[in-house]
Amino acid sequence: MSTPDDNWELIAKPRKSTRYAIGVAALLVIVHVTLAVSLRSGSTGVYFRAADQLAMATIGCVLAGGVLLLTRPRVRAGQRGIAVRNILGEKIVEWDLFEGLSFPDGAAWARIELPDDEYMPVMAIQSNDREYAVDAVVKLREIADRYAPAAHESN
C-alpha cells in the first residue's frame, strides 16, 4: 500500500504482478531488439532491410507496452468513495452504491459488491500478494465501515 494522499485514506496496488509485468516487458524488448539486430546477419535466402529490423523492434515495444498495462491497477478509498482503476479505465464507486467487498474462493482478485447483484473487479488486490492483499482488504473494509453506513442512513 502506498502512502495515502490528502483525499484518499488508502492507496493499494498489486506488487507481484507488477514486478512480473515489468520483467516480462523488459524481456520482450530485449528479445525483439536482439532478433531485429540479427535479422541481417545470416544468409537465409530472405533479404531483410532496415525497415524489417525497425518493425521487429517496434513489435517488441508494442507487446511490452501491452504487458505494462498490467501495472495500472490501483484502488483508492476515502470519504468520496472507492476509486478502482483496472487495466483500461478508472471508476469511482460512491459509498451509497457500495454493498461490500468480497474475495471469493479461488478468485485472482477481490471485488466490490454493487446493487442488483452486480460487482466490480478490484485487480489491485490480488491473491498472489498474500498478506499485502489481506492488509488491503482489512483497511478497505475499515474505511467502508466508517463511510458506507452514513451513506445508507442519508437515503
C-alpha positions in Angstrom: 0.0 0.0 0.0 1.3 3.4 -0.9 1.3 6.4 1.3 -2.2 8.0 1.2 -2.5 11.5 -0.2 -4.8 14.2 1.1 -8.0 12.9 -0.5 -7.6 9.1 -0.1 -7.0 7.1 3.1 -6.0 4.0 1.2 -4.0 3.6 -2.0 -3.2 0.0 -2.9 -1.5 -1.5 -6.0 -0.6 -5.1 -6.8 3.0 -6.0 -6.0 4.0 -9.3 -7.5 2.1 -9.0 -10.8 3.6 -5.5 -11.3 7.1 -6.9 -10.9 6.4 -9.8 -13.2 4.9 -7.5 -15.8 8.0 -5.2 -15.8 10.3 -8.2 -16.1 8.3 -9.7 -19.0 8.1 -6.3 -20.8 11.9 -5.9 -20.5 12.4 -9.4 -21.8 10.1 -8.8 -24.7 12.0 -5.7 -25.7 15.4 -7.3 -25.3 14.4 -10.4 -27.3 12.8 -8.4 -30.1 15.7 -5.9 -30.4 18.2 -8.8 -30.4 16.2 -10.5 -33.2 16.0 -7.2 -35.1 19.8 -6.8 -34.9 20.4 -10.3 -36.0 17.9 -10.3 -38.9 20.5 -9.1 -41.4 23.4 -11.2 -40.1 22.7 -14.5 -41.7 22.0 -15.7 -45.3 18.7 -17.4 -45.1 17.7 -16.6 -48.6 15.5 -13.8 -47.4 16.7 -10.2 -47.8 15.8 -8.2 -44.7 16.1 -4.4 -44.7 16.3 -1.8 -42.1 12.6 -1.4 -42.2 12.2 -5.1 -41.2 14.6 -4.6 -38.3 12.7 -1.5 -37.2 9.4 -3.3 -37.4 10.7 -6.2 -35.3 11.9 -3.9 -32.6 8.6 -1.9 -32.7 6.6 -5.1 -32.3 8.6 -5.9 -29.2 7.9 -2.4 -27.8 4.2 -2.6 -28.6 3.9 -6.0 -26.9 5.9 -4.7 -23.9 3.5 -1.8 -23.7 0.6 -4.2 -23.7 2.1 -6.2 -20.9 2.8 -3.0 -18.9 -0.9 -2.3 -18.9 -0.9 -4.9 -16.1 0.9 -2.4 -13.9 -2.0 0.0 -13.9 -4.4 -1.5 -11.4 -4.9 0.6 -8.3 -7.6 1.1 -5.7 -8.1 4.2 -3.6 -10.6 4.7 -0.8 -11.7 7.7 1.1 -14.6 9.9 2.0 -15.6 10.4 -1.6 -15.9 6.6 -2.2 -13.7 3.9 -3.8 -11.8 4.7 -7.0 -11.0 1.5 -8.8 -8.5 1.6 -11.7 -8.2 -1.7 -13.6 -6.3 -2.2 -16.9 -8.1 0.2 -19.1 -10.2 2.6 -17.0 -11.0 4.1 -13.6 -14.4 4.2 -12.0 -15.4 5.8 -8.7 -17.9 3.9 -6.6 -19.7 6.2 -4.2 -20.5 4.9 -0.8 -24.2 4.8 -1.4 -23.6 2.2 -4.1 -21.2 0.1 -2.1 -22.6 -3.1 -0.6 -19.5 -4.9 0.4 -16.0 -6.2 -0.6 -15.6 -9.9 -1.2 -12.8 -12.2 -2.2 -14.4 -15.4 -3.5 -12.6 -18.7 -3.0 -10.2 -19.3 -5.9 -10.6 -15.8 -7.3 -7.5 -14.0 -8.6 -8.6 -10.6 -7.2 -11.2 -9.0 -4.9 -14.4 -7.5 -6.0 -16.8 -4.7 -4.8 -20.4 -5.8 -4.4 -22.8 -3.4 -6.0 -26.7 -3.2 -6.1 -28.7 -5.6 -8.2 -26.2 -8.5 -7.8 -23.5 -6.7 -9.8 -19.9 -6.4 -8.9 -16.7 -4.7 -10.0 -13.4 -6.5 -10.0 -10.6 -4.9 -8.0 -7.5 -6.0 -9.8 -5.3 -4.0 -7.4 -6.0 -6.5 -4.6 -4.7 -9.9 -5.9 -4.5 -13.2 -4.2 -0.8 -13.8 -5.2 0.1 -10.8 -3.0 -1.0 -12.8 0.1 -0.5 -10.8 3.3 -0.4 -7.5 1.4 -3.8 -8.3 -0.1 -5.2 -9.3 3.3 -4.0 -5.9 4.8 -5.5 -4.0 1.9 -8.9 -5.8 2.3 -8.9 -5.2 6.0 -8.1 -1.5 5.6 -10.6 -1.1 2.8 -13.3 -2.7 5.0 -12.4 -0.4 7.9 -12.8 2.6 5.7 -16.1 1.2 4.3 -17.4 0.7 7.9 -16.7 4.4 8.5 -18.3 5.9 5.4 -20.7 3.4 3.9 -23.3 3.4 6.8 -23.5 7.2 6.7 -24.4 7.0 3.0 -27.1 4.4 3.6 -28.6 6.4 6.5 -29.0 9.5 4.4 -31.2 7.7 1.8 
